[in-house]
Amino acid sequence: MKSEQDYRVRECLHRAQGAPGSYYDGRAYVKHLQRLPSEAAVRAAARVTPFFWADAAHINVWLCRDCAEDLGLKGRESDAA
């Protein structure tokens, strides 16, 4: 099990506005992003602090409920695989 320090956090722009949301595994985020049509994927990715996809295993992505729903991430981090 990895310690909290082994992970970096990225977040959607709605977090600063106080929107409710959850953390998701970076690999699940990338996986769901890749399932979207190109234009939708670009729009969705633009709402999240950027990171190299190769680092996804070390990233936790905080998404508001709307951004998570747009990506098809319905559950919490532990459920989003």
C-alpha positions as CSV (number, residue, x, y, z in Angstrom):
1,M,0.0,0.0,0.0
2,K,1.4,3.4,-1.0
3,S,1.7,6.2,1.5
4,E,-0.2,9.5,1.0
5,Q,3.1,11.1,0.0
6,D,3.5,8.8,-2.9
7,Y,0.6,10.4,-4.7
8,R,0.2,13.8,-6.3
9,V,-3.2,15.5,-6.6
10,R,-4.7,17.2,-9.6
11,E,-8.2,18.7,-9.6
12,C,-10.9,20.1,-11.8
13,L,-11.4,23.9,-11.9
14,H,-14.7,23.6,-10.1
15,R,-13.0,22.7,-6.8
16,A,-12.0,26.3,-6.2
17,Q,-15.6,27.3,-6.5
18,G,-16.6,24.9,-3.7
19,A,-18.4,22.2,-5.8
20,P,-18.8,18.8,-4.1
21,G,-16.7,16.0,-5.5
22,S,-14.5,13.1,-4.9
23,Y,-11.0,11.7,-5.6
24,Y,-10.4,9.2,-8.4
25,D,-7.4,7.1,-9.4
26,G,-5.4,8.8,-12.1
27,R,-5.4,5.6,-14.2
28,A,-9.2,5.5,-14.1
29,Y,-9.4,9.1,-15.0
30,V,-7.2,8.6,-18.1
31,K,-9.0,5.4,-19.1
32,H,-12.4,7.1,-19.0
33,L,-11.0,10.2,-20.8
34,Q,-9.7,8.0,-23.6
35,R,-13.2,6.6,-24.2
36,L,-14.6,10.0,-25.1
37,P,-14.8,11.4,-28.6
38,S,-11.7,13.7,-29.4
39,E,-13.4,17.0,-28.9
40,A,-15.2,16.0,-25.7
41,A,-11.9,14.6,-24.3
42,V,-10.1,17.8,-25.0
43,R,-12.8,19.8,-23.2
44,A,-12.8,17.5,-20.2
45,A,-9.0,17.4,-19.9
46,A,-8.9,21.2,-20.1
47,R,-10.9,21.4,-16.9
48,V,-8.3,19.4,-14.9
49,T,-4.8,20.5,-13.8
50,P,-2.5,18.9,-16.4
51,F,-0.2,15.9,-15.8
52,F,1.7,13.4,-17.9
53,W,-0.4,10.3,-18.5
54,A,2.6,8.2,-17.8
55,D,2.4,9.4,-14.2
56,A,-1.3,8.4,-13.8
57,A,-0.4,5.6,-11.4
58,H,0.9,8.3,-9.0
59,I,-1.9,10.8,-9.4
60,N,-5.2,11.3,-7.6
61,V,-7.7,13.4,-9.5
62,W,-10.3,15.3,-7.6
63,L,-13.4,15.8,-9.8
64,C,-16.6,17.6,-9.1
65,R,-19.7,15.5,-9.6
66,D,-20.5,17.1,-13.0
67,C,-17.0,16.5,-14.3
68,A,-17.0,12.9,-13.0
69,E,-20.4,12.3,-14.6
70,D,-19.1,13.7,-18.0
71,L,-16.3,11.1,-17.9
72,G,-18.6,8.3,-16.9
73,L,-17.0,8.0,-13.5
74,K,-19.9,7.1,-11.2
75,G,-18.3,5.8,-8.1
76,R,-15.6,6.9,-5.7
77,E,-11.9,6.3,-6.3
78,S,-12.0,2.8,-4.9
79,D,-14.9,1.9,-7.3
80,A,-13.5,3.7,-10.4
81,A,-11.4,1.2,-12.2
